[in-house]
Amino acid sequence: MVITVNGTERRLQRGSSVADLLRELGLAGGAVAVERNQRLVGPKDHVATRLEDGDALQVVTLVGGASGP
């Protein structure tokens, strides 16, 4: 199947989940925000949320850090 991730088409196996996608992107276990078809997918739902052909996802990594002086 073909999905769009951050504006770029990507091929995945049918039945892949959001968690599978994050593993493929090297982002599994990291602090990320995922939006699928303009709806936020919470971290607890990454495994259960199956992707479908034509889905559009935005994946954003969250970075923390100390503020300046």
NUSERO-114082 format. One record per residue: residue in three letters; x, y, z of N, C-alpha, C in turn; residue number from 1. Coordinates in pm, 1 decimal, decimal comma, padded with zeros to 6 digits. Layout:
N
{type:ALA; nc1:X; nc2:Y; nc3:Z; cac1:X; cac2:Y; cac3:Z; cc1:X; cc2:Y; cc3:Z; seq:NUM}
...
END
This chain:
69
{type:MET; nc1:00084,5; nc2:-00117,7; nc3:00000,0; cac1:00000,0; cac2:00000,0; cac3:00000,0; cc1:00088,5; cc2:00123,3; cc3:00000,0; seq:1}
{type:VAL; nc1:00030,4; nc2:00235,5; nc3:-00037,6; cac1:00104,3; cac2:00361,2; cac3:-00042,8; cc1:00038,0; cc2:00460,3; cc3:00052,4; seq:2}
{type:ILE; nc1:00119,9; nc2:00518,2; nc3:00139,7; cac1:00074,4; cac2:00622,9; cac3:00230,8; cc1:00162,6; cc2:00745,1; cc3:00207,9; seq:3}
{type:THR; nc1:00124,1; nc2:00855,6; nc3:00265,7; cac1:00205,4; cac2:00977,0; cac3:00258,0; cc1:00249,4; cc2:01013,6; cc3:00399,1; seq:4}
{type:VAL; nc1:00380,9; nc2:01027,9; nc3:00416,5; cac1:00437,4; cac2:01063,4; cac3:00547,1; cc1:00511,7; cc2:01195,0; cc3:00531,7; seq:5}
{type:ASN; nc1:00464,0; nc2:01297,0; nc3:00600,9; cac1:00524,2; cac2:01430,4; cac3:00593,9; cc1:00542,6; cc2:01477,0; cc3:00449,8; seq:6}
{type:GLY; nc1:00441,6; nc2:01449,3; nc3:00366,4; cac1:00441,8; cac2:01495,6; cac3:00228,1; cc1:00512,5; cc2:01406,0; cc3:00128,8; seq:7}
{type:THR; nc1:00569,6; nc2:01293,5; nc3:00173,8; cac1:00643,4; cac2:01203,0; cac3:00085,9; cc1:00573,4; cc2:01067,5; cc3:00080,6; seq:8}
{type:GLU; nc1:00552,0; nc2:01017,1; nc3:-00040,7; cac1:00490,2; cac2:00885,1; cac3:-00053,9; cc1:00584,2; cc2:00777,1; cc3:-00004,4; seq:9}
{type:ARG; nc1:00525,2; nc2:00676,7; nc3:00059,9; cac1:00602,6; cac2:00566,2; cac3:00115,7; cc1:00521,4; cc2:00438,6; cc3:00101,1; seq:10}
{type:ARG; nc1:00589,4; nc2:00330,6; nc3:00065,0; cac1:00523,1; cac2:00200,2; cac3:00052,2; cc1:00540,7; cc2:00120,5; cc3:00181,0; seq:11}
{type:LEU; nc1:00430,4; nc2:00058,9; nc3:00224,2; cac1:00431,1; cac2:-00025,9; cac3:00343,0; cc1:00354,7; cc2:-00153,8; cc3:00314,1; seq:12}
{type:GLN; nc1:00381,6; nc2:-00255,1; nc3:00392,6; cac1:00305,1; cac2:-00380,0; cac3:00382,8; cc1:00161,7; cc2:-00353,4; cc3:00427,6; seq:13}
{type:ARG; nc1:00067,8; nc2:-00417,4; nc3:00362,5; cac1:-00071,1; cac2:-00406,8; cac3:00407,1; cc1:-00080,6; cc2:-00457,0; cc3:00550,5; seq:14}
{type:GLY; nc1:-00164,3; nc2:-00392,8; nc3:00628,8; cac1:-00181,9; cac2:-00432,5; cac3:00768,0; cc1:-00082,5; cc2:-00369,1; cc3:00863,5; seq:15}
{type:SER; nc1:00005,9; nc2:-00284,0; nc3:00812,2; cac1:00103,5; cac2:-00217,6; cac3:00898,8; cc1:00033,5; cc2:-00120,2; cc3:00993,2; seq:16}
{type:SER; nc1:00091,2; nc2:-00106,7; nc3:01110,6; cac1:00037,0; cac2:-00014,9; cac3:01211,0; cc1:00123,1; cc2:00111,0; cc3:01218,5; seq:17}
{type:VAL; nc1:00075,9; nc2:00206,3; nc3:01295,6; cac1:00155,4; cac2:00326,4; cac3:01320,2; cc1:00286,9; cc2:00285,9; cc3:01386,6; seq:18}
{type:ALA; nc1:00282,5; nc2:00190,7; nc3:01479,5; cac1:00404,3; cac2:00143,6; cac3:01546,5; cc1:00502,3; cc2:00084,0; cc3:01445,5; seq:19}
{type:ASP; nc1:00451,4; nc2:00007,4; nc3:01347,7; cac1:00538,2; cac2:-00050,0; cac3:01243,2; cc1:00606,1; cc2:00061,5; cc3:01163,9; seq:20}
{type:LEU; nc1:00530,5; nc2:00163,9; nc3:01129,5; cac1:00586,5; cac2:00276,8; cac3:01055,3; cc1:00696,1; cc2:00344,7; cc3:01136,1; seq:21}
{type:LEU; nc1:00670,8; nc2:00369,1; nc3:01264,0; cac1:00770,2; cac2:00435,9; cac3:01347,4; cc1:00897,8; cc2:00352,8; cc3:01358,5; seq:22}
{type:ARG; nc1:00884,1; nc2:00219,9; nc3:01366,6; cac1:01003,1; cac2:00133,2; cac3:01367,7; cc1:01080,5; cc2:00148,3; cc3:01237,9; seq:23}
{type:GLU; nc1:01009,5; nc2:00148,7; nc3:01126,7; cac1:01073,5; cac2:00161,2; cac3:00996,2; cc1:01144,3; cc2:00296,4; cc3:00982,0; seq:24}
{type:LEU; nc1:01089,3; nc2:00398,1; nc3:01043,2; cac1:01149,3; cac2:00532,1; cac3:01036,8; cc1:01261,1; cc2:00550,9; cc3:01140,1; seq:25}
{type:GLY; nc1:01282,3; nc2:00450,7; nc3:01225,0; cac1:01383,9; cac2:00462,3; cac3:01329,2; cc1:01341,2; cc2:00549,8; cc3:01445,3; seq:26}
{type:LEU; nc1:01210,4; nc2:00562,2; nc3:01465,1; cac1:01158,4; cac2:00650,2; cac3:01569,1; cc1:01086,4; cc2:00575,9; cc3:01681,0; seq:27}
{type:ALA; nc1:01091,3; nc2:00442,9; nc3:01678,7; cac1:01022,1; cac2:00364,1; cac3:01780,8; cc1:01079,5; cc2:00396,2; cc3:01918,1; seq:28}
{type:GLY; nc1:00992,9; nc2:00415,3; nc3:02014,4; cac1:01035,5; cac2:00442,1; cac3:02150,6; cc1:01072,4; cc2:00586,6; cc3:02176,6; seq:29}
{type:GLY; nc1:01074,2; nc2:00667,3; nc3:02072,6; cac1:01108,5; cac2:00808,1; cac3:02089,7; cc1:00985,3; cc2:00891,9; cc3:02117,8; seq:30}
{type:ALA; nc1:01008,7; nc2:01015,1; nc3:02150,2; cac1:00899,3; cac2:01108,8; cac3:02174,3; cc1:00854,9; cc2:01165,8; cc3:02040,4; seq:31}
{type:VAL; nc1:00741,7; nc2:01118,7; nc3:01991,4; cac1:00689,5; cac2:01163,8; cac3:01862,4; cc1:00541,3; cc2:01194,1; cc3:01874,5; seq:32}
{type:ALA; nc1:00494,6; nc2:01281,3; nc3:01787,2; cac1:00351,7; cac2:01307,9; cac3:01772,4; cc1:00313,8; cc2:01258,8; cc3:01632,6; seq:33}
{type:VAL; nc1:00203,2; nc2:01185,1; nc3:01625,6; cac1:00158,5; cac2:01129,8; cac3:01497,9; cc1:00016,2; cc2:01175,8; cc3:01470,7; seq:34}
{type:GLU; nc1:-00002,6; nc2:01229,9; nc3:01351,7; cac1:-00135,1; cac2:01269,6; cac3:01306,5; cc1:-00166,3; cc2:01186,5; cc3:01183,0; seq:35}
{type:ARG; nc1:-00280,6; nc2:01118,4; nc3:01184,2; cac1:-00324,4; cac2:01036,6; cac3:01070,3; cc1:-00454,1; cc2:01096,1; cc3:01017,4; seq:36}
{type:ASN; nc1:-00450,0; nc2:01138,8; nc3:00893,2; cac1:-00569,3; cac2:01197,4; cac3:00830,5; cc1:-00629,0; cc2:01308,2; cc3:00918,0; seq:37}
{type:GLN; nc1:-00541,1; nc2:01393,6; nc3:00967,8; cac1:-00576,5; cac2:01511,8; cac3:01046,5; cc1:-00634,3; cc2:01478,9; cc3:01183,9; seq:38}
{type:ARG; nc1:-00606,0; nc2:01356,5; nc3:01234,2; cac1:-00648,7; cac2:01318,9; cac3:01369,7; cc1:-00527,0; cc2:01267,6; cc3:01445,5; seq:39}
{type:LEU; nc1:-00508,8; nc2:01316,6; nc3:01565,0; cac1:-00395,9; cac2:01276,0; cac3:01647,3; cc1:-00410,4; cc2:01129,2; cc3:01688,5; seq:40}
{type:VAL; nc1:-00301,0; nc2:01054,7; nc3:01678,5; cac1:-00297,6; cac2:00915,5; cac3:01723,6; cc1:-00208,9; cc2:00912,9; cc3:01847,8; seq:41}
{type:GLY; nc1:-00269,2; nc2:00888,7; nc3:01962,9; cac1:-00194,4; cac2:00886,9; cac3:02088,3; cc1:-00099,3; cc2:00768,8; cc3:02095,4; seq:42}
{type:PRO; nc1:00006,5; nc2:00780,2; nc3:02174,3; cac1:00106,3; cac2:00673,2; cac3:02185,8; cc1:00046,9; cc2:00536,9; cc3:02223,0; seq:43}
{type:LYS; nc1:-00055,6; nc2:00536,3; nc3:02306,4; cac1:-00117,9; cac2:00410,1; cac3:02346,3; cc1:-00189,3; cc2:00342,4; cc3:02229,5; seq:44}
{type:ASP; nc1:-00218,3; nc2:00418,0; nc3:02123,4; cac1:-00291,0; cac2:00363,5; cac3:02008,9; cc1:-00201,0; cc2:00329,0; cc3:01890,1; seq:45}
{type:HIS; nc1:-00071,2; nc2:00350,3; nc3:01901,2; cac1:00019,4; cac2:00325,8; cac3:01787,8; cc1:00014,8; cc2:00180,9; cc3:01739,5; seq:46}
{type:VAL; nc1:00010,8; nc2:00084,6; nc3:01830,8; cac1:00010,3; cac2:-00057,0; cac3:01791,2; cc1:-00123,2; cc2:-00094,7; cc3:01728,2; seq:47}
{type:ALA; nc1:-00232,5; nc2:-00046,5; nc3:01783,4; cac1:-00365,5; cac2:-00086,9; cac3:01737,7; cc1:-00412,2; cc2:-00014,2; cc3:01612,3; seq:48}
{type:THR; nc1:-00351,1; nc2:00099,0; nc3:01578,8; cac1:-00396,8; cac2:00178,0; cac3:01464,5; cc1:-00334,3; cc2:00125,4; cc3:01336,5; seq:49}
{type:ARG; nc1:-00416,1; nc2:00058,9; nc3:01255,4; cac1:-00372,1; cac2:00003,5; cac3:01127,4; cc1:-00382,2; cc2:00110,7; cc3:01020,1; seq:50}
{type:LEU; nc1:-00280,8; nc2:00117,3; nc3:00938,4; cac1:-00278,1; cac2:00214,6; cac3:00829,3; cc1:-00349,0; cc2:00157,3; cc3:00707,8; seq:51}
{type:GLU; nc1:-00404,1; nc2:00246,0; nc3:00627,1; cac1:-00476,1; cac2:00206,1; cac3:00506,5; cc1:-00418,3; cc2:00279,4; cc3:00386,1; seq:52}
{type:ASP; nc1:-00432,6; nc2:00217,9; nc3:00270,8; cac1:-00384,9; cac2:00277,3; cac3:00146,4; cc1:-00440,3; cc2:00418,7; cc3:00133,2; seq:53}
{type:GLY; nc1:-00353,4; nc2:00514,4; nc3:00105,0; cac1:-00395,4; cac2:00652,7; cac3:00086,7; cc1:-00391,7; cc2:00738,0; cc3:00211,4; seq:54}
{type:ASP; nc1:-00361,6; nc2:00678,7; nc3:00327,9; cac1:-00353,7; cac2:00758,0; cac3:00450,2; cc1:-00247,7; cc2:00867,0; cc3:00437,4; seq:55}
{type:ALA; nc1:-00273,0; nc2:00979,7; nc3:00502,2; cac1:-00176,5; cac2:01089,7; cac3:00508,4; cc1:-00137,1; cc2:01109,4; cc3:00654,1; seq:56}
{type:LEU; nc1:-00007,1; nc2:01098,2; nc3:00680,4; cac1:00042,6; cac2:01111,7; cac3:00817,3; cc1:00142,6; cc2:01224,8; cc3:00828,6; seq:57}
{type:GLN; nc1:00140,2; nc2:01287,2; nc3:00944,9; cac1:00242,9; cac2:01383,6; cac3:00982,7; cc1:00309,0; cc2:01324,8; cc3:01106,2; seq:58}
{type:VAL; nc1:00439,3; nc2:01311,7; nc3:01102,6; cac1:00514,4; cac2:01258,6; cac3:01216,5; cc1:00613,5; cc2:01366,1; cc3:01258,3; seq:59}
{type:VAL; nc1:00604,4; nc2:01405,7; nc3:01384,4; cac1:00689,6; cac2:01511,7; cac3:01436,3; cc1:00764,6; cc2:01458,4; cc3:01557,5; seq:60}
{type:THR; nc1:00897,1; nc2:01473,3; nc3:01557,0; cac1:00974,8; cac2:01433,4; cac3:01673,6; cc1:00973,7; cc2:01547,3; cc3:01774,0; seq:61}
{type:LEU; nc1:00967,3; nc2:01510,9; nc3:01899,8; cac1:00963,7; cac2:01609,7; cac3:02006,4; cc1:01102,3; cc2:01615,2; cc3:02070,3; seq:62}
{type:VAL; nc1:01156,2; nc2:01734,3; nc3:02081,1; cac1:01289,8; cac2:01752,5; cac3:02135,6; cc1:01280,3; cc2:01843,0; cc3:02256,8; seq:63}
{type:GLY; nc1:01337,5; nc2:01798,6; nc3:02366,8; cac1:01340,1; cac2:01879,9; cac3:02487,5; cc1:01481,0; cc2:01932,0; cc3:02509,0; seq:64}
{type:GLY; nc1:01491,5; nc2:02032,0; nc3:02587,5; cac1:01624,2; cac2:02084,7; cac3:02616,4; cc1:01615,2; cc2:02196,9; cc3:02717,8; seq:65}
{type:ALA; nc1:01729,4; nc2:02232,2; nc3:02765,8; cac1:01736,0; cac2:02340,7; cac3:02862,7; cc1:01723,7; cc2:02474,2; cc3:02791,5; seq:66}
{type:SER; nc1:01665,2; nc2:02567,6; nc3:02860,1; cac1:01656,7; cac2:02701,5; cac3:02802,8; cc1:01789,1; cc2:02773,4; cc3:02825,0; seq:67}
{type:GLY; nc1:01807,4; nc2:02878,6; nc3:02752,0; cac1:01930,5; cac2:02955,3; cac3:02759,1; cc1:01948,6; cc2:03026,0; cc3:02892,7; seq:68}
{type:PRO; nc1:02063,4; nc2:03092,0; nc3:02909,7; cac1:02093,5; cac2:03160,7; cac3:03037,0; cc1:01997,6; cc2:03270,4; cc3:03069,8; seq:69}
END
